[in-house]
Amino acid sequence: MNDRTGGGLDRRHFLGAAAAGAAGLATGLTGCDASDGDRPAPATGDQPSLTAERNRPGSPDWRLGSAGPPDAVSGYTDRVSVLPGEEFGLHVSTTAPGYRVSAYRVGWYGGAQARLVWRSDRLAGQRQRDPRLLPETRTVRADWPRSTAVRTDGWPPGAYLLRLDAEHGHQRYVPLIVRSAATAGRTVLMHAVTTWQAYNTWGGYSLYQGEDGAYATRSLAVAFDRPYDATGAEKFLVYERALVVLAERLGLPLAYTTSVDVHRDPSALHGASAALSLGHDEYWTPQQRDHVTRARDSGTNLAFLGANACFRRVRLESGPTGPLRTVACYKTAYRDDPGFAAHREPPTHDFREPPAADPESALTGVFYEGYPTDAPYVVHAADHWLFTGTGVRPGDSFPHLVGVEYDRVTPESPTPAELEIIAHSPLVCRGRASHADSAYYTVPSGAGVFATGTMRWVEALMAGTADDGRDHGIDTRAGAFVTRTTENLLHAFAAGPAAKHRPAPRRNTGSVYGT
């Protein structure tokens, strides 16, 4: 297979397979698998349990039936992640007399996409107190007492949905990550819990708006000590679940962690083959960014599978249930942040803005530019190894795949030198013509870094299936293209520093942008 000429399925057969629809996506278009020399060596530690886990039957009943009214049932955990065997507290409010908790681990499971790992006995229901608002920062906290304690004995590492099943028939999710004890030799899924919380409007406030919907009354800090709004796990379901399912289907050595854990532990990515930033990963601490950058410079491949990644600088603070339970981001009011005013902490606003400007493009390779847009994804470097087996040609396009936010390579901003633009998609955002870019670069450690430049990449993995409720019109052809490209990426990145076994980027920023 020639990585530059796009072996595997030719254009006619690939696009024909894509048109076949959801059935093709359910089994995956594996095309030309990695050669034996590209396959990663088995990882140690908890990986054997993950290998056994993938062969277990799934539980197709994991989805919600009826969410009911907002106060029907909801809950939160007092830890965003635990190691297998550790305990977490669950805080639940419900209008029903009783409920049960079912823990589903998300994965491939022969297409079922989740498996029931644990179920509680009946628990007495209680309607908890109204939310508490901290006026200084307009932070909403539930501050409910612990309803039950759960030990995770026998729970393999992974992304979990705890489903609250109330006796009146309504349900909600509570997300939890059971993180891996080690990451060496594995592809690490880095769940963006700080971003989940930034957008969470439970109790009427988020980092974007107050109870009246206005930016001026927004929270300046948001707390993990409250449920998530809507289904209870909306950001995970839309922007992360499909990638978890795909990665598990491929059988790669995987590890699970969160943005909070990467912040907390400088060794969280030690020896990892790759680290994946998923579909919407906007809010980072300086410590998380530093630890990810150090991993890259030590040979860990990075993939940014959304847009607007690493855009806001935040600070993690303590809450009533422990450390790192509050996400502070003052944004345009950063001068009012006591942490900054006392010169103890960096400003909690956009990384690219002064003071302490450090644009995200130095890490991601691309620069966040705008919202909203809806545009076709246009292939530029069709012979790039990431597109192997897709059959694409220069100029081929995939409608609606670029949106709703997008990134581009911006030559006047910090941009890695060894960078190749592989997709260059014309668009209009708020009346202004521009482009979204997918880009790939490498660094001296051998690590490769890929950024999609569109927030819809992970969503597109669900196009044409029963789970594509937010596909924005993305068709099965685009879904098949994104699936195959992502498979190529994951196989290559799992095999170690990409520069050592994949063609080098061809510098083309100047020719693409005429600079």
C-alpha positions in Angstrom: 0.0 0.0 0.0 1.4 3.4 -1.0 0.5 5.9 1.7 0.6 8.8 -0.7 -1.5 7.3 -3.5 -4.5 6.2 -1.5 -4.6 2.5 -1.8 -7.5 0.2 -0.7 -11.0 1.1 -2.0 -10.9 3.1 -5.2 -13.1 6.2 -5.6 -16.0 4.5 -7.4 -16.2 1.6 -5.0 -15.7 3.7 -1.9 -18.4 6.2 -2.7 -20.7 3.3 -3.7 -20.1 1.7 -0.3 -20.8 5.0 1.4 -24.1 5.3 -0.4 -25.2 2.0 1.0 -26.0 3.8 4.3 -26.1 3.1 7.9 -25.5 -0.7 7.6 -22.0 0.0 6.3 -21.2 2.4 9.1 -22.4 0.0 11.7 -19.7 -2.5 10.8 -17.1 0.1 9.9 -15.2 0.5 6.6 -11.9 -0.9 7.7 -10.5 -1.1 4.1 -6.8 -1.6 4.2 -5.7 -2.5 7.7 -2.4 -1.5 9.2 0.4 -3.8 8.4 1.8 -6.1 11.1 4.7 -3.7 11.6 2.3 -0.8 12.3 0.3 -2.6 14.9 1.0 -1.5 18.5 2.5 -3.8 21.0 0.2 -5.0 23.7 0.0 -2.6 26.7 0.4 -3.8 30.3 -1.6 -3.0 33.4 -5.4 -2.9 33.1 -5.3 -3.6 29.3 -6.0 -7.3 29.6 -9.3 -6.5 31.4 -10.2 -4.1 28.5 -9.4 -6.8 26.0 -11.8 -9.2 27.8 -14.3 -6.5 28.2 -14.6 -5.9 24.5 -15.7 -9.5 23.9 -18.6 -9.3 26.3 -22.2 -9.0 25.1 -23.7 -5.5 25.1 -26.8 -4.1 26.6 -29.0 -2.4 23.9 -31.3 -1.0 26.5 -28.8 1.7 27.7 -30.6 4.6 26.1 -33.0 6.9 27.9 -36.7 6.2 27.5 -38.4 9.2 29.1 -36.4 12.1 30.6 -39.6 13.7 31.9 -39.7 17.2 33.5 -36.4 18.7 34.7 -37.1 17.9 38.4 -38.2 14.3 37.7 -34.8 12.9 38.5 -31.2 14.2 38.3 -27.9 13.7 40.0 -24.2 14.2 40.1 -21.1 12.5 41.4 -18.6 14.0 43.8 -15.7 13.0 41.6 -15.3 13.4 37.8 -13.2 10.2 37.7 -12.1 7.3 39.8 -9.6 4.5 39.4 -11.1 1.0 39.2 -12.1 -0.1 42.7 -12.4 3.4 44.2 -15.5 4.8 45.7 -17.6 7.8 44.6 -20.6 9.5 46.1 -23.8 9.9 44.1 -26.1 12.9 44.9 -29.7 12.4 43.6 -32.9 14.4 43.6 -36.2 12.9 42.4 -39.9 13.4 42.7 -40.4 9.6 42.7 -40.6 7.5 45.9 -37.6 5.4 44.8 -35.1 4.8 42.0 -32.2 2.5 40.9 -28.8 3.3 39.4 -27.5 1.4 36.4 -23.9 1.8 35.3 -23.3 1.3 31.6 -19.8 1.3 30.1 -19.7 2.8 26.6 -17.9 0.7 23.9 -18.5 -1.2 20.7 -20.0 -4.4 22.1 -21.0 -5.8 18.7 -22.9 -2.6 17.9 -24.8 -2.4 21.1 -22.5 0.5 22.2 -22.8 0.0 25.9 -22.8 -2.8 28.5 -24.5 -2.9 31.9 -21.7 -3.4 34.5 -23.6 -2.8 37.7 -27.0 -2.1 39.0 -28.0 -0.9 42.5 -30.7 -2.1 44.8 -33.8 0.1 45.2 -32.9 3.4 46.8 -35.4 5.7 48.5 -36.2 8.9 46.6 -35.9 12.4 48.0 -36.6 15.7 46.4 -33.6 17.8 47.4 -33.3 21.5 48.2 -33.3 24.2 45.5 -29.9 25.2 44.0 -27.7 27.6 45.9 -26.3 30.7 44.1 -23.0 32.2 45.3 -23.5 35.9 44.5 -19.8 36.8 44.2 -19.3 34.7 41.1 -22.9 33.7 40.3 -21.9 30.1 40.8 -24.7 27.6 41.1 -24.2 24.6 43.4 -26.7 21.9 44.3 -25.0 21.1 47.6 -27.2 18.0 48.1 -26.2 15.4 50.7 -24.8 12.2 49.4 -27.6 9.8 48.5 -25.4 6.7 48.2 -21.8 5.5 47.9 -20.7 3.3 45.0 -17.6 1.2 44.8 -16.3 0.4 41.4 -14.9 -3.0 42.1 -14.7 -5.0 38.9 -15.4 -1.9 36.7 -13.0 -1.8 33.8 -11.6 1.6 32.8 -13.8 3.5 30.4 -16.5 6.1 29.9 -19.6 5.3 31.9 -23.2 6.5 31.9 -24.9 6.1 35.2 -28.6 5.9 34.4 -31.0 7.0 37.1 -34.2 5.0 36.7 -37.0 6.6 38.8 -40.1 4.6 39.8 -42.4 7.0 37.9 -40.6 6.0 34.7 -38.4 9.0 34.1 -34.6 8.7 33.6 -31.4 10.8 33.5 -27.7 10.1 33.0 -24.8 11.0 35.2 -21.5 10.7 33.4 -18.4 9.2 35.1 -14.9 8.3 33.8 -13.2 5.3 35.3 -9.7 6.3 34.5 -6.8 4.1 33.6 -3.9 3.6 36.1 -1.3 3.8 33.3 -1.1 5.2 29.8 2.2 3.9 28.5 1.8 2.4 25.1 -1.8 3.4 24.8 -4.1 5.8 23.0 -5.6 8.1 25.7 -9.1 9.4 25.4 -9.1 12.8 27.2 -12.7 13.6 28.1 -13.4 17.3 28.2 -15.2 17.6 31.5 -14.2 21.2 32.1 -16.0 22.1 28.8 -19.0 20.0 29.7 -19.3 22.1 32.9 -18.7 25.5 31.1 -21.8 25.0 29.0 -24.0 23.4 31.7 -27.0 25.6 32.4 -28.4 23.6 35.3 -29.8 26.0 37.9 -30.0 28.8 35.3 -26.3 29.7 34.9 -23.3 28.8 32.8 -20.1 30.5 31.7 -22.1 32.0 28.9 -25.4 33.2 30.4 -27.3 34.0 33.5 -30.8 33.1 34.4 -32.0 36.0 32.1 -30.0 34.6 29.2 -27.6 37.6 29.2 -23.8 37.4 29.0 -23.5 40.1 31.6 -25.1 37.9 34.3 -23.2 34.8 33.4 -21.3 32.7 36.0 -17.7 33.6 36.5 -17.1 30.2 37.9 -19.1 27.0 37.5 -19.3 24.0 39.9 -19.1 20.2 39.4 -21.3 20.0 42.4 -24.6 20.1 40.4 -26.2 17.9 37.7 -25.8 18.5 34.0 -28.7 19.9 32.1 -30.9 18.2 29.5 -30.3 14.4 29.4 -27.5 14.8 32.0 -24.7 13.8 29.5 -25.4 15.9 26.4 -21.8 17.0 25.6 -20.5 13.5 26.0 -23.2 11.9 23.9 -22.8 14.4 21.0 -19.1 15.1 20.9 -17.4 12.1 22.4 -19.4 8.9 22.5 -19.0 8.0 18.8 -15.2 8.2 19.0 -15.2 5.9 22.1 -17.2 3.4 20.2 -15.0 3.5 17.2 -11.7 3.3 19.2 -13.1 0.3 21.1 -14.2 -1.4 17.9 -10.7 -1.2 16.5 -9.3 -3.1 19.4 -6.5 -0.6 20.1 -4.7 -0.4 23.5 -6.7 2.4 25.1 -6.6 4.5 28.3 -9.2 6.8 29.7 -8.7 10.1 31.6 -10.2 13.6 31.9 -9.1 17.2 31.4 -9.1 17.5 35.2 -6.8 14.5 35.7 -4.4 15.7 33.0 -4.3 19.0 34.9 -3.7 17.4 38.2 -1.1 14.8 37.3 2.1 15.7 35.2 2.5 12.0 34.5 -1.0 11.5 33.3 0.1 11.0 29.7 3.5 9.4 30.5 4.6 7.1 27.6 1.2 7.3 25.8 1.3 6.5 22.1 -1.4 9.2 21.5 -3.7 11.6 23.3 -7.1 12.5 21.8 -8.9 15.7 22.3 -12.5 14.9 21.4 -15.2 16.9 19.6 -15.5 20.0 21.9 -12.6 20.6 24.2 -12.5 24.4 24.7 -11.6 25.0 28.3 -8.0 24.1 29.5 -5.9 25.0 32.5 -2.4 26.2 31.8 -1.2 23.0 33.6 -3.2 20.7 31.3 -1.8 22.5 28.3 1.8 22.3 29.6 1.4 18.5 30.3 0.0 17.8 26.9 2.7 19.9 25.2 5.4 18.0 27.2 3.8 14.7 26.1 4.0 15.8 22.5 7.6 16.8 22.9 8.3 13.3 24.3 6.8 11.5 21.3 3.1 11.3 22.1 1.0 11.9 19.0 -1.9 14.3 19.4 -5.3 14.6 17.7 -7.7 17.4 18.0 -11.0 15.9 16.7 -13.1 19.0 17.0 -12.6 22.8 16.7 -12.1 25.6 19.2 -9.8 23.3 21.3 -7.6 24.8 24.0 -9.2 28.2 23.5 -10.1 29.4 27.1 -7.7 29.4 30.0 -9.3 28.4 33.2 -8.4 27.8 36.9 -9.6 24.8 39.0 -10.7 25.6 42.5 -12.0 23.6 45.5 -15.6 23.0 46.3 -17.5 21.4 49.2 -16.9 17.9 48.0 -13.1 18.3 47.5 -10.4 19.9 45.4 -10.7 20.8 41.6 -14.5 21.0 41.8 -15.0 24.5 40.4 -14.0 25.9 36.9 -13.2 29.7 37.0 -13.2 31.6 33.8 -13.8 35.4 34.1 -13.3 35.9 30.3 -13.7 39.7 29.5 -14.0 40.4 33.2 -10.6 38.9 34.0 -9.4 42.0 35.8 -12.1 41.4 38.4 -10.7 37.9 39.1 -9.1 38.0 42.6 -6.6 35.4 41.5 -5.4 37.6 38.7 -5.7 40.8 40.6 -3.3 39.6 43.3 -0.9 38.4 40.5 -1.1 34.9 41.8 -2.6 33.3 38.8 -2.7 33.8 35.0 -5.7 35.6 33.6 -8.7 33.3 33.1 -9.6 34.4 29.5 -8.7 33.4 26.0 -5.2 31.9 25.7 -4.5 34.2 22.7 -5.3 37.4 24.5 -2.9 39.6 26.4 -1.7 39.6 29.1 0.1 36.3 29.0 -1.0 35.7 25.3 -0.2 32.1 24.2 -2.3 31.3 21.1 -3.6 27.8 20.9 -2.3 27.3 17.4 1.2 26.7 18.8 -0.1 23.4 20.1 -3.1 22.5 17.8 -1.6 23.9 14.6 -4.8 25.7 13.8 -6.4 28.9 15.1 -10.1 29.2 16.1 -11.8 31.7 13.9 -15.5 31.7 14.1 -19.1 30.7 14.8 -21.5 29.9 13.3 -20.9 28.4 9.9 -22.2 25.5 7.8 -20.1 24.5 4.8 -18.7 21.6 2.8 -15.5 20.0 3.8 -13.1 20.2 0.8 -10.2 17.9 0.4 -6.9 19.6 -0.6 -4.1 17.0 -0.2 -6.0 13.9 -1.4 -2.9 11.7 -1.5 -2.1 12.3 2.2 -1.8 9.1 4.2 -4.7 10.0 6.4 -7.0 9.7 3.4 -5.7 6.3 2.4 -8.5 4.1 1.1 -11.2 6.8 0.9 -10.8 7.3 -2.8 -11.0 11.1 -2.6 -9.5 13.5 -5.1 -8.5 17.1 -4.8 -11.5 19.3 -4.5 -13.9 16.5 -3.4 -16.4 17.9 -0.9 -18.7 16.7 1.9 -21.7 18.9 2.5 -22.3 20.3 6.0 -19.2 18.6 7.5 -17.7 22.0 8.5 -19.5 23.7 11.3 -20.8 24.9 13.6 -17.4 26.3 14.8 -14.3 26.1 12.8 -10.5 26.5 12.9 -8.0 27.5 10.2 -4.3 27.8 9.7 -3.4 31.4 10.3 0.1 32.2 9.0 0.4 35.4 11.1 -0.2 33.4 14.3 2.2 30.9 15.9 2.2 28.0 13.5 4.4 24.9 13.7 6.9 24.9 10.8 6.5 21.3 9.6 2.8 21.7 8.8 0.7 20.5 5.9 -2.9 21.7 5.2 -4.8 18.6 4.0 -8.3 20.1 3.7 -9.1 23.7 2.8 -12.8 24.5 2.9 -14.2 27.8 1.8 -17.0 29.2 4.0 -18.8 32.3 5.1 -19.2 33.2 8.7 -21.2 36.2 9.8 -20.9 37.6 6.2 -17.2 37.2 6.1 -15.5 34.8 3.6 -12.8 32.5 5.0 -11.7 28.9 5.2 -11.6 26.0 7.6 -8.5 23.8 7.5 -7.5 20.3 8.5 -3.8 20.3 9.3 -1.1 17.8 10.2 2.3 18.6 11.6 5.2 16.9 13.3 7.8 17.8 15.9 11.4 16.7 16.5 10.3 14.0 19.0 8.6 12.3 16.1 5.1 13.0 17.4 2.4 13.8 14.8 -0.4 16.3 15.5 -3.7 16.3 13.5 -6.5 18.8 13.8 -9.8 18.5 11.9 -10.7 22.2 12.0 -14.4 21.4 12.4 -16.6 20.7 15.4 -18.7 18.2 13.5 -16.0 15.5 13.0 -17.0 13.2 15.8 -20.7 13.8 15.1 -20.1 12.7 11.5 -19.1 9.2 12.8 -22.8 8.8 13.6 -24.2 10.0 10.2 -26.7 7.7 8.7 -27.3 5.7 11.9 -30.1 5.8 14.5 -27.9 8.1 16.7 -27.5 11.0 14.2 -30.1 13.3 15.7 -27.7 16.2 15.4 -26.0 15.4 12.1 -26.9 18.7 10.5 -27.6 17.0 7.2 -24.3 15.2 7.1 -24.9 12.2 4.8 -23.6 8.6 4.9 -21.0 9.3 2.3 -19.4 11.9 4.6 -19.8 9.6 7.6 -17.9 6.8 5.7 -15.2 9.2 4.8 -14.7 10.5 8.3 -14.9 6.9 9.7 -12.1 5.7 7.4 -9.9 8.7 7.9 -10.3 8.4 11.7 -9.4 4.7 11.5 -6.3 5.6 9.6 -5.4 8.1 12.2 -6.0 5.9 15.2 -4.0 2.9 13.7 -1.1 5.1 12.8 -0.9 7.0 16.1 -1.2 3.9 18.1 1.9 2.6 16.4 4.2 5.2 18.1 5.6 8.6 16.9 4.0 9.1 13.5 7.0 10.8 11.9 9.0 7.5 12.3 6.6 5.5 10.1 4.5 7.9 8.1 5.4 10.4 5.4 6.5 13.8 6.6 4.3 16.8 6.2 4.8 18.8 3.0 4.9 22.5 4.0 2.2 24.2 2.0 0.9 27.1 4.1 2.6 29.6 1.9 1.2 28.1 -1.3 -2.3 27.7 0.1 -2.6 31.2 1.6 -0.2 33.0 -0.8 2.1 34.2 1.9 
